[in-house]
Amino acid sequence: RELLENVQYSPTRGRYKVYLIDEVHMLSTHSFNALLKTLEEPPPHVKFLLATTDPQKLPVTVLSRCLQFNLKRLPAALIAEHLTKVLTAEKVASEPAAVRLVAQAADGSMRDALSLTDQLIAFGGGKVDEAGARGMLGTIDRDHVTKLARALAGGDAAKVLETARALEEFSPDYGQVLDDLASLLTRVALRQLVAAYEGDELFDPALLAELAAAIPAEDLQLFYQTAILGRRDLAFAPDPRTGFEMTLV
């Protein structure tokens, strides 16, 4: 009501009045109907910016009168690059692998990445290191994933189960372990496809080369599919540890 009463008046400063309505899908049907007339014929001095995370809930009559921009998630590499600049500017010691972990955990959101980094600085006593990042985010040391991958590559079932059971003392998120394993297998597949592929800070290029030579390409695809399907089906297992072990088997 306040917006509709004031929209007709010209701005006292500047060329335009800009109305930014955040999470606009939360407006009631009555509110949309009241706003529609103004959206159809907005005064020349008015601009509307409607922001929403759920555009499907907006009435078609409103969407048809808007120029729609879909904001994309930022890639992890771009988030990591910006976090590195921020940490360097703030003179905070950091490890590339830790920055990469935070960037992946942010899931495309720079705001979440900065919040996580702030928490990690407090958690790590003023520094951003890999051990602190894994401890805060609940991820396990890469050595365990590396041991699992090597045991799988060698077809050593006893070693696979021994490594899996050694994880119990860390009370890991088994879904995250399978995610990490699938992430490693993806990099190995890329190494097989492109000999010059060196990976990133998360896994040693020498490890990628070793596994790429040890696992046939068709087995690698099967391992990857098994890892992601096992990740999906963890909720149906008697318990997460059992589901994790059966996925490895």
Buried (B, 14 or more C-beta within 10 A) or exposed (E): EEBEEEBEEEEEEEEEBEBEBEEBBEBEEEBBEBBEEBBEEBEEBBEBEBEBEEBEEBEEEBEEEBEEEEEEEBEBEEBBEBBBEBBEEEEBEBBBBBBBBBBBBBEBBBEBBBEBBEEBBEBBEEBBBBEBBBBBBEBBBBEBBBBBBBBBBEEEEEBBBEBBEEBEEBEBBBBBBBBBBBBBBBBBBBBBEEEEBEBEBBBEEEBBBBBBEBBEEEEBEEBBEBBBEBBEEBEEBEEBBEBBBEBBE
